Amino acid sequence: MRGFDPSVSTSGEESGAECPYCGSTETEREHPKGPSLCRSMHFCTACEQPFEKFE
C-alpha cells in the first residue's frame, strides 16, 4: 500500500493570485508546483509575465 505523496497534491487557489509586477488578479496558475513544494507557477494575463507564488 502506498503512502501519501505530497509532490502530487496541491493546495491553494487555482487562479486569482496577485501579480507582483502590475498588481492584477487576472492570473492563471500554470503549474501547481514550482521549484519547491511551497511555490506554484502563475502567469499574469494583464502584463504577460510569469511569476512564482509562495503558498
C-alpha atoms as one frame of an Amber mdcrd trajectory, in Angstrom:
protein
   0.000   0.000   0.000   1.353   3.417  -0.967   1.569   6.294   1.462   0.645
   9.919   0.860   2.865  11.616  -1.734   2.878  15.415  -1.213   4.526  16.020
  -4.585   1.342  15.129  -6.468  -1.224  17.017  -4.393  -1.815  20.744  -4.461
  -3.366  23.331  -2.228  -4.350  26.929  -2.649  -6.471  28.644  -5.237  -6.289
  27.802  -8.908  -6.291  31.438 -10.044  -6.581  34.980  -8.828  -3.112  35.365
  -7.329  -1.954  38.977  -7.299   0.736  39.726  -9.864   3.858  41.170  -8.209
   4.626  43.212 -11.354   1.353  45.028 -12.069  -0.942  44.124  -9.150  -3.584
  42.489 -11.367  -5.534  39.454 -10.188  -6.157  38.387 -13.788  -3.748  35.488
 -13.372  -3.702  31.784 -14.104  -1.862  29.038 -12.297   0.326  27.414 -14.958
   1.693  24.589 -12.868   0.694  23.528  -9.357   4.290  23.087  -8.223   7.254
  25.346  -8.681  10.854  24.592  -7.755   9.735  23.528  -4.268   6.518  22.295
  -2.644   5.641  25.719  -1.208   5.757  27.573  -4.560   3.472  27.470  -7.586
   3.935  28.956 -11.054   1.457  31.583 -12.280   1.047  33.738 -15.389  -0.409
  37.261 -15.460  -2.703  37.810 -18.433  -2.637  41.591 -17.907   1.124  42.196
 -18.205   2.021  38.763 -19.633   4.668  37.997 -17.001   5.229  34.618 -15.311
   5.779  34.609 -11.537   6.032  32.294  -8.546   3.621  32.416  -5.640   4.598
  31.188  -2.188   1.853  29.032  -0.667
